[in-house]
Amino acid sequence: MFIGRERRARRSDDLAMALQYLLSAQRERAGLTHILLGTTDGILLAYDGDRSECEELAAYAPFIAKGQGFALDPRRLGGVSVHPFQCGRESLLLVLRGERAPEAVAPVLMASIEGVVRILGA
């Protein structure tokens, strides 16, 4: 008899903790230094990585997503990619930071977005 194995090692009914577990697993899977979920207003919702750096990235993410210029040493944003997506009626931003090739993080990007949408029930 085959007994199914739960693919997620950690789970939670608490939305904040569930998002944290998702982002932590995806960051590790992709070998990223940071992964975060933010709003289009620059508010950090969930993250995995150094908190202060994630807060800074969340603040800059809306400008990066819109292609708007801002005065900042470009080295502060090295390896950063910002990915807007819809979750129900909300526009959110998934921010990845790491020195991995885009094709290496594409599966993690999609799985992260799908996971956020699933967790938030949109």
Phi and psi restraints in degrees (range 20) as a CNS / XPLOR table:
assign (resid 1 and name C) (resid 2 and name N)
       (resid 2 and name CA) (resid 2 and name C) 1.0 -89.6 20.0 2
assign (resid 2 and name N) (resid 2 and name CA)
       (resid 2 and name C) (resid 3 and name N) 1.0 126.5 20.0 2
assign (resid 2 and name C) (resid 3 and name N)
       (resid 3 and name CA) (resid 3 and name C) 1.0 -109.5 20.0 2
assign (resid 3 and name N) (resid 3 and name CA)
       (resid 3 and name C) (resid 4 and name N) 1.0 121.0 20.0 2
assign (resid 3 and name C) (resid 4 and name N)
       (resid 4 and name CA) (resid 4 and name C) 1.0 -64.2 20.0 2
assign (resid 4 and name N) (resid 4 and name CA)
       (resid 4 and name C) (resid 5 and name N) 1.0 143.5 20.0 2
assign (resid 4 and name C) (resid 5 and name N)
       (resid 5 and name CA) (resid 5 and name C) 1.0 -102.4 20.0 2
assign (resid 5 and name N) (resid 5 and name CA)
       (resid 5 and name C) (resid 6 and name N) 1.0 130.6 20.0 2
assign (resid 5 and name C) (resid 6 and name N)
       (resid 6 and name CA) (resid 6 and name C) 1.0 -65.9 20.0 2
assign (resid 6 and name N) (resid 6 and name CA)
       (resid 6 and name C) (resid 7 and name N) 1.0 124.8 20.0 2
assign (resid 6 and name C) (resid 7 and name N)
       (resid 7 and name CA) (resid 7 and name C) 1.0 -76.1 20.0 2
assign (resid 7 and name N) (resid 7 and name CA)
       (resid 7 and name C) (resid 8 and name N) 1.0 -23.5 20.0 2
assign (resid 7 and name C) (resid 8 and name N)
       (resid 8 and name CA) (resid 8 and name C) 1.0 -96.1 20.0 2
assign (resid 8 and name N) (resid 8 and name CA)
       (resid 8 and name C) (resid 9 and name N) 1.0 126.7 20.0 2
assign (resid 8 and name C) (resid 9 and name N)
       (resid 9 and name CA) (resid 9 and name C) 1.0 -76.2 20.0 2
assign (resid 9 and name N) (resid 9 and name CA)
       (resid 9 and name C) (resid 10 and name N) 1.0 -31.7 20.0 2
assign (resid 9 and name C) (resid 10 and name N)
       (resid 10 and name CA) (resid 10 and name C) 1.0 -127.0 20.0 2
assign (resid 10 and name N) (resid 10 and name CA)
       (resid 10 and name C) (resid 11 and name N) 1.0 143.2 20.0 2
assign (resid 10 and name C) (resid 11 and name N)
       (resid 11 and name CA) (resid 11 and name C) 1.0 -149.4 20.0 2
assign (resid 11 and name N) (resid 11 and name CA)
       (resid 11 and name C) (resid 12 and name N) 1.0 160.1 20.0 2
assign (resid 11 and name C) (resid 12 and name N)
       (resid 12 and name CA) (resid 12 and name C) 1.0 -154.6 20.0 2
assign (resid 12 and name N) (resid 12 and name CA)
       (resid 12 and name C) (resid 13 and name N) 1.0 148.2 20.0 2
assign (resid 12 and name C) (resid 13 and name N)
       (resid 13 and name CA) (resid 13 and name C) 1.0 -83.9 20.0 2
assign (resid 13 and name N) (resid 13 and name CA)
       (resid 13 and name C) (resid 14 and name N) 1.0 -12.6 20.0 2
assign (resid 13 and name C) (resid 14 and name N)
       (resid 14 and name CA) (resid 14 and name C) 1.0 -79.7 20.0 2
assign (resid 14 and name N) (resid 14 and name CA)
       (resid 14 and name C) (resid 15 and name N) 1.0 123.0 20.0 2
assign (resid 14 and name C) (resid 15 and name N)
       (resid 15 and name CA) (resid 15 and name C) 1.0 -57.7 20.0 2
assign (resid 15 and name N) (resid 15 and name CA)
       (resid 15 and name C) (resid 16 and name N) 1.0 -45.6 20.0 2
assign (resid 15 and name C) (resid 16 and name N)
       (resid 16 and name CA) (resid 16 and name C) 1.0 -62.0 20.0 2
assign (resid 16 and name N) (resid 16 and name CA)
       (resid 16 and name C) (resid 17 and name N) 1.0 -43.8 20.0 2
assign (resid 16 and name C) (resid 17 and name N)
       (resid 17 and name CA) (resid 17 and name C) 1.0 -69.4 20.0 2
assign (resid 17 and name N) (resid 17 and name CA)
       (resid 17 and name C) (resid 18 and name N) 1.0 -39.5 20.0 2
assign (resid 17 and name C) (resid 18 and name N)
       (resid 18 and name CA) (resid 18 and name C) 1.0 -61.5 20.0 2
assign (resid 18 and name N) (resid 18 and name CA)
       (resid 18 and name C) (resid 19 and name N) 1.0 -42.4 20.0 2
assign (resid 18 and name C) (resid 19 and name N)
       (resid 19 and name CA) (resid 19 and name C) 1.0 -64.1 20.0 2
assign (resid 19 and name N) (resid 19 and name CA)
       (resid 19 and name C) (resid 20 and name N) 1.0 -41.4 20.0 2
assign (resid 19 and name C) (resid 20 and name N)
       (resid 20 and name CA) (resid 20 and name C) 1.0 -60.4 20.0 2
assign (resid 20 and name N) (resid 20 and name CA)
       (resid 20 and name C) (resid 21 and name N) 1.0 -46.3 20.0 2
assign (resid 20 and name C) (resid 21 and name N)
       (resid 21 and name CA) (resid 21 and name C) 1.0 -61.5 20.0 2
assign (resid 21 and name N) (resid 21 and name CA)
       (resid 21 and name C) (resid 22 and name N) 1.0 -43.6 20.0 2
assign (resid 21 and name C) (resid 22 and name N)
       (resid 22 and name CA) (resid 22 and name C) 1.0 -59.7 20.0 2
assign (resid 22 and name N) (resid 22 and name CA)
       (resid 22 and name C) (resid 23 and name N) 1.0 -52.1 20.0 2
assign (resid 22 and name C) (resid 23 and name N)
       (resid 23 and name CA) (resid 23 and name C) 1.0 -65.3 20.0 2
assign (resid 23 and name N) (resid 23 and name CA)
       (resid 23 and name C) (resid 24 and name N) 1.0 -37.6 20.0 2
assign (resid 23 and name C) (resid 24 and name N)
       (resid 24 and name CA) (resid 24 and name C) 1.0 -61.8 20.0 2
assign (resid 24 and name N) (resid 24 and name CA)
       (resid 24 and name C) (resid 25 and name N) 1.0 -46.8 20.0 2
assign (resid 24 and name C) (resid 25 and name N)
       (resid 25 and name CA) (resid 25 and name C) 1.0 -64.0 20.0 2
assign (resid 25 and name N) (resid 25 and name CA)
       (resid 25 and name C) (resid 26 and name N) 1.0 -40.6 20.0 2
assign (resid 25 and name C) (resid 26 and name N)
       (resid 26 and name CA) (resid 26 and name C) 1.0 -71.6 20.0 2
assign (resid 26 and name N) (resid 26 and name CA)
       (resid 26 and name C) (resid 27 and name N) 1.0 -36.8 20.0 2
assign (resid 26 and name C) (resid 27 and name N)
       (resid 27 and name CA) (resid 27 and name C) 1.0 -63.0 20.0 2
assign (resid 27 and name N) (resid 27 and name CA)
       (resid 27 and name C) (resid 28 and name N) 1.0 -44.4 20.0 2
assign (resid 27 and name C) (resid 28 and name N)
       (resid 28 and name CA) (resid 28 and name C) 1.0 -64.8 20.0 2
assign (resid 28 and name N) (resid 28 and name CA)
       (resid 28 and name C) (resid 29 and name N) 1.0 -43.4 20.0 2
assign (resid 28 and name C) (resid 29 and name N)
       (resid 29 and name CA) (resid 29 and name C) 1.0 -59.1 20.0 2
assign (resid 29 and name N) (resid 29 and name CA)
       (resid 29 and name C) (resid 30 and name N) 1.0 -39.7 20.0 2
assign (resid 29 and name C) (resid 30 and name N)
       (resid 30 and name CA) (resid 30 and name C) 1.0 -92.5 20.0 2
assign (resid 30 and name N) (resid 30 and name CA)
       (resid 30 and name C) (resid 31 and name N) 1.0 -7.9 20.0 2
assign (resid 30 and name C) (resid 31 and name N)
       (resid 31 and name CA) (resid 31 and name C) 1.0 69.8 20.0 2
assign (resid 31 and name N) (resid 31 and name CA)
       (resid 31 and name C) (resid 32 and name N) 1.0 34.3 20.0 2
assign (resid 31 and name C) (resid 32 and name N)
       (resid 32 and name CA) (resid 32 and name C) 1.0 -87.5 20.0 2
assign (resid 32 and name N) (resid 32 and name CA)
       (resid 32 and name C) (resid 33 and name N) 1.0 160.5 20.0 2
assign (resid 32 and name C) (resid 33 and name N)
       (resid 33 and name CA) (resid 33 and name C) 1.0 -90.0 20.0 2
assign (resid 33 and name N) (resid 33 and name CA)
       (resid 33 and name C) (resid 34 and name N) 1.0 -29.8 20.0 2
assign (resid 33 and name C) (resid 34 and name N)
       (resid 34 and name CA) (resid 34 and name C) 1.0 -145.2 20.0 2
assign (resid 34 and name N) (resid 34 and name CA)
       (resid 34 and name C) (resid 35 and name N) 1.0 147.0 20.0 2
assign (resid 34 and name C) (resid 35 and name N)
       (resid 35 and name CA) (resid 35 and name C) 1.0 -147.3 20.0 2
assign (resid 35 and name N) (resid 35 and name CA)
       (resid 35 and name C) (resid 36 and name N) 1.0 135.8 20.0 2
assign (resid 35 and name C) (resid 36 and name N)
       (resid 36 and name CA) (resid 36 and name C) 1.0 -150.3 20.0 2
assign (resid 36 and name N) (resid 36 and name CA)
       (resid 36 and name C) (resid 37 and name N) 1.0 157.2 20.0 2
assign (resid 36 and name C) (resid 37 and name N)
       (resid 37 and name CA) (resid 37 and name C) 1.0 -115.4 20.0 2
assign (resid 37 and name N) (resid 37 and name CA)
       (resid 37 and name C) (resid 38 and name N) 1.0 126.9 20.0 2
assign (resid 37 and name C) (resid 38 and name N)
       (resid 38 and name CA) (resid 38 and name C) 1.0 -137.8 20.0 2
assign (resid 38 and name N) (resid 38 and name CA)
       (resid 38 and name C) (resid 39 and name N) 1.0 170.4 20.0 2
assign (resid 38 and name C) (resid 39 and name N)
       (resid 39 and name CA) (resid 39 and name C) 1.0 -94.0 20.0 2
assign (resid 39 and name N) (resid 39 and name CA)
       (resid 39 and name C) (resid 40 and name N) 1.0 168.7 20.0 2
assign (resid 39 and name C) (resid 40 and name N)
       (resid 40 and name CA) (resid 40 and name C) 1.0 -74.7 20.0 2
assign (resid 40 and name N) (resid 40 and name CA)
       (resid 40 and name C) (resid 41 and name N) 1.0 -2.6 20.0 2
assign (resid 40 and name C) (resid 41 and name N)
       (resid 41 and name CA) (resid 41 and name C) 1.0 -97.6 20.0 2
assign (resid 41 and name N) (resid 41 and name CA)
       (resid 41 and name C) (resid 42 and name N) 1.0 2.2 20.0 2
assign (resid 41 and name C) (resid 42 and name N)
       (resid 42 and name CA) (resid 42 and name C) 1.0 86.9 20.0 2
assign (resid 42 and name N) (resid 42 and name CA)
       (resid 42 and name C) (resid 43 and name N) 1.0 19.8 20.0 2
assign (resid 42 and name C) (resid 43 and name N)
       (resid 43 and name CA) (resid 43 and name C) 1.0 -95.9 20.0 2
assign (resid 43 and name N) (resid 43 and name CA)
       (resid 43 and name C) (resid 44 and name N) 1.0 130.5 20.0 2
assign (resid 43 and name C) (resid 44 and name N)
       (resid 44 and name CA) (resid 44 and name C) 1.0 -77.5 20.0 2
assign (resid 44 and name N) (resid 44 and name CA)
       (resid 44 and name C) (resid 45 and name N) 1.0 123.9 20.0 2
assign (resid 44 and name C) (resid 45 and name N)
       (resid 45 and name CA) (resid 45 and name C) 1.0 -101.3 20.0 2
assign (resid 45 and name N) (resid 45 and name CA)
       (resid 45 and name C) (resid 46 and name N) 1.0 -42.0 20.0 2
assign (resid 45 and name C) (resid 46 and name N)
       (resid 46 and name CA) (resid 46 and name C) 1.0 -156.2 20.0 2
assign (resid 46 and name N) (resid 46 and name CA)
       (resid 46 and name C) (resid 47 and name N) 1.0 153.8 20.0 2
assign (resid 46 and name C) (resid 47 and name N)
       (resid 47 and name CA) (resid 47 and name C) 1.0 -161.2 20.0 2
assign (resid 47 and name N) (resid 47 and name CA)
       (resid 47 and name C) (resid 48 and name N) 1.0 164.5 20.0 2
assign (resid 47 and name C) (resid 48 and name N)
       (resid 48 and name CA) (resid 48 and name C) 1.0 -144.3 20.0 2
assign (resid 48 and name N) (resid 48 and name CA)
       (resid 48 and name C) (resid 49 and name N) 1.0 124.0 20.0 2
assign (resid 48 and name C) (resid 49 and name N)
       (resid 49 and name CA) (resid 49 and name C) 1.0 133.8 20.0 2
assign (resid 49 and name N) (resid 49 and name CA)
       (resid 49 and name C) (resid 50 and name N) 1.0 -174.6 20.0 2
assign (resid 49 and name C) (resid 50 and name N)
       (resid 50 and name CA) (resid 50 and name C) 1.0 -60.2 20.0 2
assign (resid 50 and name N) (resid 50 and name CA)
       (resid 50 and name C) (resid 51 and name N) 1.0 123.7 20.0 2
assign (resid 50 and name C) (resid 51 and name N)
       (resid 51 and name CA) (resid 51 and name C) 1.0 -59.3 20.0 2
assign (resid 51 and name N) (resid 51 and name CA)
       (resid 51 and name C) (resid 52 and name N) 1.0 -47.3 20.0 2
assign (resid 51 and name C) (resid 52 and name N)
       (resid 52 and name CA) (resid 52 and name C) 1.0 -64.2 20.0 2
assign (resid 52 and name N) (resid 52 and name CA)
       (resid 52 and name C) (resid 53 and name N) 1.0 -38.3 20.0 2
assign (resid 52 and name C) (resid 53 and name N)
       (resid 53 and name CA) (resid 53 and name C) 1.0 -69.0 20.0 2
assign (resid 53 and name N) (resid 53 and name CA)
       (resid 53 and name C) (resid 54 and name N) 1.0 -36.8 20.0 2
assign (resid 53 and name C) (resid 54 and name N)
       (resid 54 and name CA) (resid 54 and name C) 1.0 -66.2 20.0 2
assign (resid 54 and name N) (resid 54 and name CA)
       (resid 54 and name C) (resid 55 and name N) 1.0 -38.7 20.0 2
assign (resid 54 and name C) (resid 55 and name N)
       (resid 55 and name CA) (resid 55 and name C) 1.0 -63.2 20.0 2
assign (resid 55 and name N) (resid 55 and name CA)
       (resid 55 and name C) (resid 56 and name N) 1.0 -41.3 20.0 2
assign (resid 55 and name C) (resid 56 and name N)
       (resid 56 and name CA) (resid 56 and name C) 1.0 -64.7 20.0 2
assign (resid 56 and name N) (resid 56 and name CA)
       (resid 56 and name C) (resid 57 and name N) 1.0 -44.7 20.0 2
assign (resid 56 and name C) (resid 57 and name N)
       (resid 57 and name CA) (resid 57 and name C) 1.0 -63.7 20.0 2
assign (resid 57 and name N) (resid 57 and name CA)
       (resid 57 and name C) (resid 58 and name N) 1.0 -39.0 20.0 2
assign (resid 57 and name C) (resid 58 and name N)
       (resid 58 and name CA) (resid 58 and name C) 1.0 -62.3 20.0 2
assign (resid 58 and name N) (resid 58 and name CA)
       (resid 58 and name C) (resid 59 and name N) 1.0 -37.4 20.0 2
assign (resid 58 and name C) (resid 59 and name N)
       (resid 59 and name CA) (resid 59 and name C) 1.0 -68.0 20.0 2
assign (resid 59 and name N) (resid 59 and name CA)
       (resid 59 and name C) (resid 60 and name N) 1.0 -37.0 20.0 2
assign (resid 59 and name C) (resid 60 and name N)
       (resid 60 and name CA) (resid 60 and name C) 1.0 -85.4 20.0 2
assign (resid 60 and name N) (resid 60 and name CA)
       (resid 60 and name C) (resid 61 and name N) 1.0 -21.2 20.0 2
assign (resid 60 and name C) (resid 61 and name N)
       (resid 61 and name CA) (resid 61 and name C) 1.0 -54.2 20.0 2
assign (resid 61 and name N) (resid 61 and name CA)
       (resid 61 and name C) (resid 62 and name N) 1.0 -43.7 20.0 2
assign (resid 61 and name C) (resid 62 and name N)
       (resid 62 and name CA) (resid 62 and name C) 1.0 -61.1 20.0 2
assign (resid 62 and name N) (resid 62 and name CA)
       (resid 62 and name C) (resid 63 and name N) 1.0 -35.9 20.0 2
assign (resid 62 and name C) (resid 63 and name N)
       (resid 63 and name CA) (resid 63 and name C) 1.0 -69.3 20.0 2
assign (resid 63 and name N) (resid 63 and name CA)
       (resid 63 and name C) (resid 64 and name N) 1.0 -40.5 20.0 2
assign (resid 63 and name C) (resid 64 and name N)
       (resid 64 and name CA) (resid 64 and name C) 1.0 -65.1 20.0 2
assign (resid 64 and name N) (resid 64 and name CA)
       (resid 64 and name C) (resid 65 and name N) 1.0 -44.1 20.0 2
assign (resid 64 and name C) (resid 65 and name N)
       (resid 65 and name CA) (resid 65 and name C) 1.0 -60.8 20.0 2
assign (resid 65 and name N) (resid 65 and name CA)
       (resid 65 and name C) (resid 66 and name N) 1.0 -35.2 20.0 2
assign (resid 65 and name C) (resid 66 and name N)
       (resid 66 and name CA) (resid 66 and name C) 1.0 -88.3 20.0 2
assign (resid 66 and name N) (resid 66 and name CA)
       (resid 66 and name C) (resid 67 and name N) 1.0 -5.0 20.0 2
assign (resid 66 and name C) (resid 67 and name N)
       (resid 67 and name CA) (resid 67 and name C) 1.0 71.1 20.0 2
assign (resid 67 and name N) (resid 67 and name CA)
       (resid 67 and name C) (resid 68 and name N) 1.0 23.6 20.0 2
assign (resid 67 and name C) (resid 68 and name N)
       (resid 68 and name CA) (resid 68 and name C) 1.0 -86.6 20.0 2
assign (resid 68 and name N) (resid 68 and name CA)
       (resid 68 and name C) (resid 69 and name N) 1.0 142.3 20.0 2
assign (resid 68 and name C) (resid 69 and name N)
       (resid 69 and name CA) (resid 69 and name C) 1.0 -78.0 20.0 2
assign (resid 69 and name N) (resid 69 and name CA)
       (resid 69 and name C) (resid 70 and name N) 1.0 155.3 20.0 2
assign (resid 69 and name C) (resid 70 and name N)
       (resid 70 and name CA) (resid 70 and name C) 1.0 -157.6 20.0 2
assign (resid 70 and name N) (resid 70 and name CA)
       (resid 70 and name C) (resid 71 and name N) 1.0 157.2 20.0 2
assign (resid 70 and name C) (resid 71 and name N)
       (resid 71 and name CA) (resid 71 and name C) 1.0 -88.0 20.0 2
assign (resid 71 and name N) (resid 71 and name CA)
       (resid 71 and name C) (resid 72 and name N) 1.0 106.5 20.0 2
assign (resid 71 and name C) (resid 72 and name N)
       (resid 72 and name CA) (resid 72 and name C) 1.0 -158.7 20.0 2
assign (resid 72 and name N) (resid 72 and name CA)
       (resid 72 and name C) (resid 73 and name N) 1.0 139.9 20.0 2
assign (resid 72 and name C) (resid 73 and name N)
       (resid 73 and name CA) (resid 73 and name C) 1.0 -58.6 20.0 2
assign (resid 73 and name N) (resid 73 and name CA)
       (resid 73 and name C) (resid 74 and name N) 1.0 120.2 20.0 2
assign (resid 73 and name C) (resid 74 and name N)
       (resid 74 and name CA) (resid 74 and name C) 1.0 -58.5 20.0 2
assign (resid 74 and name N) (resid 74 and name CA)
       (resid 74 and name C) (resid 75 and name N) 1.0 -22.3 20.0 2
assign (resid 74 and name C) (resid 75 and name N)
       (resid 75 and name CA) (resid 75 and name C) 1.0 -66.2 20.0 2
assign (resid 75 and name N) (resid 75 and name CA)
       (resid 75 and name C) (resid 76 and name N) 1.0 -22.3 20.0 2
assign (resid 75 and name C) (resid 76 and name N)
       (resid 76 and name CA) (resid 76 and name C) 1.0 -69.2 20.0 2
assign (resid 76 and name N) (resid 76 and name CA)
       (resid 76 and name C) (resid 77 and name N) 1.0 -19.8 20.0 2
assign (resid 76 and name C) (resid 77 and name N)
       (resid 77 and name CA) (resid 77 and name C) 1.0 -113.5 20.0 2
assign (resid 77 and name N) (resid 77 and name CA)
       (resid 77 and name C) (resid 78 and name N) 1.0 17.2 20.0 2
assign (resid 77 and name C) (resid 78 and name N)
       (resid 78 and name CA) (resid 78 and name C) 1.0 -58.9 20.0 2
assign (resid 78 and name N) (resid 78 and name CA)
       (resid 78 and name C) (resid 79 and name N) 1.0 132.7 20.0 2
assign (resid 78 and name C) (resid 79 and name N)
       (resid 79 and name CA) (resid 79 and name C) 1.0 73.9 20.0 2
assign (resid 79 and name N) (resid 79 and name CA)
       (resid 79 and name C) (resid 80 and name N) 1.0 14.1 20.0 2
assign (resid 79 and name C) (resid 80 and name N)
       (resid 80 and name CA) (resid 80 and name C) 1.0 -96.2 20.0 2
assign (resid 80 and name N) (resid 80 and name CA)
       (resid 80 and name C) (resid 81 and name N) 1.0 135.6 20.0 2
assign (resid 80 and name C) (resid 81 and name N)
       (resid 81 and name CA) (resid 81 and name C) 1.0 -132.4 20.0 2
assign (resid 81 and name N) (resid 81 and name CA)
       (resid 81 and name C) (resid 82 and name N) 1.0 140.5 20.0 2
assign (resid 81 and name C) (resid 82 and name N)
       (resid 82 and name CA) (resid 82 and name C) 1.0 -117.9 20.0 2
assign (resid 82 and name N) (resid 82 and name CA)
       (resid 82 and name C) (resid 83 and name N) 1.0 132.2 20.0 2
assign (resid 82 and name C) (resid 83 and name N)
       (resid 83 and name CA) (resid 83 and name C) 1.0 -128.7 20.0 2
assign (resid 83 and name N) (resid 83 and name CA)
       (resid 83 and name C) (resid 84 and name N) 1.0 101.9 20.0 2
assign (resid 83 and name C) (resid 84 and name N)
       (resid 84 and name CA) (resid 84 and name C) 1.0 -73.3 20.0 2
assign (resid 84 and name N) (resid 84 and name CA)
       (resid 84 and name C) (resid 85 and name N) 1.0 146.4 20.0 2
assign (resid 84 and name C) (resid 85 and name N)
       (resid 85 and name CA) (resid 85 and name C) 1.0 -156.8 20.0 2
assign (resid 85 and name N) (resid 85 and name CA)
       (resid 85 and name C) (resid 86 and name N) 1.0 161.9 20.0 2
assign (resid 85 and name C) (resid 86 and name N)
       (resid 86 and name CA) (resid 86 and name C) 1.0 -98.5 20.0 2
assign (resid 86 and name N) (resid 86 and name CA)
       (resid 86 and name C) (resid 87 and name N) 1.0 137.2 20.0 2
assign (resid 86 and name C) (resid 87 and name N)
       (resid 87 and name CA) (resid 87 and name C) 1.0 -129.7 20.0 2
assign (resid 87 and name N) (resid 87 and name CA)
       (resid 87 and name C) (resid 88 and name N) 1.0 95.3 20.0 2
assign (resid 87 and name C) (resid 88 and name N)
       (resid 88 and name CA) (resid 88 and name C) 1.0 66.8 20.0 2
assign (resid 88 and name N) (resid 88 and name CA)
       (resid 88 and name C) (resid 89 and name N) 1.0 -124.3 20.0 2
assign (resid 88 and name C) (resid 89 and name N)
       (resid 89 and name CA) (resid 89 and name C) 1.0 -94.0 20.0 2
assign (resid 89 and name N) (resid 89 and name CA)
       (resid 89 and name C) (resid 90 and name N) 1.0 -2.7 20.0 2
assign (resid 89 and name C) (resid 90 and name N)
       (resid 90 and name CA) (resid 90 and name C) 1.0 -93.0 20.0 2
assign (resid 90 and name N) (resid 90 and name CA)
       (resid 90 and name C) (resid 91 and name N) 1.0 137.8 20.0 2
assign (resid 90 and name C) (resid 91 and name N)
       (resid 91 and name CA) (resid 91 and name C) 1.0 -94.8 20.0 2
assign (resid 91 and name N) (resid 91 and name CA)
       (resid 91 and name C) (resid 92 and name N) 1.0 123.7 20.0 2
assign (resid 91 and name C) (resid 92 and name N)
       (resid 92 and name CA) (resid 92 and name C) 1.0 -123.4 20.0 2
assign (resid 92 and name N) (resid 92 and name CA)
       (resid 92 and name C) (resid 93 and name N) 1.0 167.1 20.0 2
assign (resid 92 and name C) (resid 93 and name N)
       (resid 93 and name CA) (resid 93 and name C) 1.0 -127.5 20.0 2
assign (resid 93 and name N) (resid 93 and name CA)
       (resid 93 and name C) (resid 94 and name N) 1.0 129.7 20.0 2
assign (resid 93 and name C) (resid 94 and name N)
       (resid 94 and name CA) (resid 94 and name C) 1.0 -104.7 20.0 2
assign (resid 94 and name N) (resid 94 and name CA)
       (resid 94 and name C) (resid 95 and name N) 1.0 125.5 20.0 2
assign (resid 94 and name C) (resid 95 and name N)
       (resid 95 and name CA) (resid 95 and name C) 1.0 -116.0 20.0 2
assign (resid 95 and name N) (resid 95 and name CA)
       (resid 95 and name C) (resid 96 and name N) 1.0 128.4 20.0 2
assign (resid 95 and name C) (resid 96 and name N)
       (resid 96 and name CA) (resid 96 and name C) 1.0 -116.2 20.0 2
assign (resid 96 and name N) (resid 96 and name CA)
       (resid 96 and name C) (resid 97 and name N) 1.0 142.3 20.0 2
assign (resid 96 and name C) (resid 97 and name N)
       (resid 97 and name CA) (resid 97 and name C) 1.0 -136.6 20.0 2
assign (resid 97 and name N) (resid 97 and name CA)
       (resid 97 and name C) (resid 98 and name N) 1.0 126.8 20.0 2
assign (resid 97 and name C) (resid 98 and name N)
       (resid 98 and name CA) (resid 98 and name C) 1.0 171.3 20.0 2
assign (resid 98 and name N) (resid 98 and name CA)
       (resid 98 and name C) (resid 99 and name N) 1.0 169.0 20.0 2
assign (resid 98 and name C) (resid 99 and name N)
       (resid 99 and name CA) (resid 99 and name C) 1.0 -101.7 20.0 2
assign (resid 99 and name N) (resid 99 and name CA)
       (resid 99 and name C) (resid 100 and name N) 1.0 30.4 20.0 2
assign (resid 99 and name C) (resid 100 and name N)
       (resid 100 and name CA) (resid 100 and name C) 1.0 -88.3 20.0 2
assign (resid 100 and name N) (resid 100 and name CA)
       (resid 100 and name C) (resid 101 and name N) 1.0 153.4 20.0 2
assign (resid 100 and name C) (resid 101 and name N)
       (resid 101 and name CA) (resid 101 and name C) 1.0 -68.7 20.0 2
assign (resid 101 and name N) (resid 101 and name CA)
       (resid 101 and name C) (resid 102 and name N) 1.0 145.6 20.0 2
assign (resid 101 and name C) (resid 102 and name N)
       (resid 102 and name CA) (resid 102 and name C) 1.0 -52.4 20.0 2
assign (resid 102 and name N) (resid 102 and name CA)
       (resid 102 and name C) (resid 103 and name N) 1.0 -39.3 20.0 2
assign (resid 102 and name C) (resid 103 and name N)
       (resid 103 and name CA) (resid 103 and name C) 1.0 -68.2 20.0 2
assign (resid 103 and name N) (resid 103 and name CA)
       (resid 103 and name C) (resid 104 and name N) 1.0 -21.5 20.0 2
assign (resid 103 and name C) (resid 104 and name N)
       (resid 104 and name CA) (resid 104 and name C) 1.0 -78.4 20.0 2
assign (resid 104 and name N) (resid 104 and name CA)
       (resid 104 and name C) (resid 105 and name N) 1.0 -28.3 20.0 2
assign (resid 104 and name C) (resid 105 and name N)
       (resid 105 and name CA) (resid 105 and name C) 1.0 -99.5 20.0 2
assign (resid 105 and name N) (resid 105 and name CA)
       (resid 105 and name C) (resid 106 and name N) 1.0 -9.3 20.0 2
assign (resid 105 and name C) (resid 106 and name N)
       (resid 106 and name CA) (resid 106 and name C) 1.0 -55.4 20.0 2
assign (resid 106 and name N) (resid 106 and name CA)
       (resid 106 and name C) (resid 107 and name N) 1.0 -46.2 20.0 2
assign (resid 106 and name C) (resid 107 and name N)
       (resid 107 and name CA) (resid 107 and name C) 1.0 -63.6 20.0 2
assign (resid 107 and name N) (resid 107 and name CA)
       (resid 107 and name C) (resid 108 and name N) 1.0 -36.1 20.0 2
assign (resid 107 and name C) (resid 108 and name N)
       (resid 108 and name CA) (resid 108 and name C) 1.0 -68.7 20.0 2
assign (resid 108 and name N) (resid 108 and name CA)
       (resid 108 and name C) (resid 109 and name N) 1.0 -39.6 20.0 2
assign (resid 108 and name C) (resid 109 and name N)
       (resid 109 and name CA) (resid 109 and name C) 1.0 -59.1 20.0 2
assign (resid 109 and name N) (resid 109 and name CA)
       (resid 109 and name C) (resid 110 and name N) 1.0 -50.4 20.0 2
assign (resid 109 and name C) (resid 110 and name N)
       (resid 110 and name CA) (resid 110 and name C) 1.0 -65.4 20.0 2
assign (resid 110 and name N) (resid 110 and name CA)
       (resid 110 and name C) (resid 111 and name N) 1.0 -43.2 20.0 2
assign (resid 110 and name C) (resid 111 and name N)
       (resid 111 and name CA) (resid 111 and name C) 1.0 -64.2 20.0 2
assign (resid 111 and name N) (resid 111 and name CA)
       (resid 111 and name C) (resid 112 and name N) 1.0 -35.9 20.0 2
assign (resid 111 and name C) (resid 112 and name N)
       (resid 112 and name CA) (resid 112 and name C) 1.0 -67.0 20.0 2
assign (resid 112 and name N) (resid 112 and name CA)
       (resid 112 and name C) (resid 113 and name N) 1.0 -45.9 20.0 2
assign (resid 112 and name C) (resid 113 and name N)
       (resid 113 and name CA) (resid 113 and name C) 1.0 -63.3 20.0 2
assign (resid 113 and name N) (resid 113 and name CA)
       (resid 113 and name C) (resid 114 and name N) 1.0 -46.2 20.0 2
assign (resid 113 and name C) (resid 114 and name N)
       (resid 114 and name CA) (resid 114 and name C) 1.0 -60.3 20.0 2
assign (resid 114 and name N) (resid 114 and name CA)
       (resid 114 and name C) (resid 115 and name N) 1.0 -40.3 20.0 2
assign (resid 114 and name C) (resid 115 and name N)
       (resid 115 and name CA) (resid 115 and name C) 1.0 -65.1 20.0 2
assign (resid 115 and name N) (resid 115 and name CA)
       (resid 115 and name C) (resid 116 and name N) 1.0 -42.7 20.0 2
assign (resid 115 and name C) (resid 116 and name N)
       (resid 116 and name CA) (resid 116 and name C) 1.0 -61.1 20.0 2
assign (resid 116 and name N) (resid 116 and name CA)
       (resid 116 and name C) (resid 117 and name N) 1.0 -47.0 20.0 2
assign (resid 116 and name C) (resid 117 and name N)
       (resid 117 and name CA) (resid 117 and name C) 1.0 -61.6 20.0 2
assign (resid 117 and name N) (resid 117 and name CA)
       (resid 117 and name C) (resid 118 and name N) 1.0 -41.1 20.0 2
assign (resid 117 and name C) (resid 118 and name N)
       (resid 118 and name CA) (resid 118 and name C) 1.0 -64.1 20.0 2
assign (resid 118 and name N) (resid 118 and name CA)
       (resid 118 and name C) (resid 119 and name N) 1.0 -47.1 20.0 2
assign (resid 118 and name C) (resid 119 and name N)
       (resid 119 and name CA) (resid 119 and name C) 1.0 -64.2 20.0 2
assign (resid 119 and name N) (resid 119 and name CA)
       (resid 119 and name C) (resid 120 and name N) 1.0 -42.3 20.0 2
assign (resid 119 and name C) (resid 120 and name N)
       (resid 120 and name CA) (resid 120 and name C) 1.0 -80.8 20.0 2
assign (resid 120 and name N) (resid 120 and name CA)
       (resid 120 and name C) (resid 121 and name N) 1.0 -5.6 20.0 2
assign (resid 120 and name C) (resid 121 and name N)
       (resid 121 and name CA) (resid 121 and name C) 1.0 68.9 20.0 2
assign (resid 121 and name N) (resid 121 and name CA)
       (resid 121 and name C) (resid 122 and name N) 1.0 29.9 20.0 2
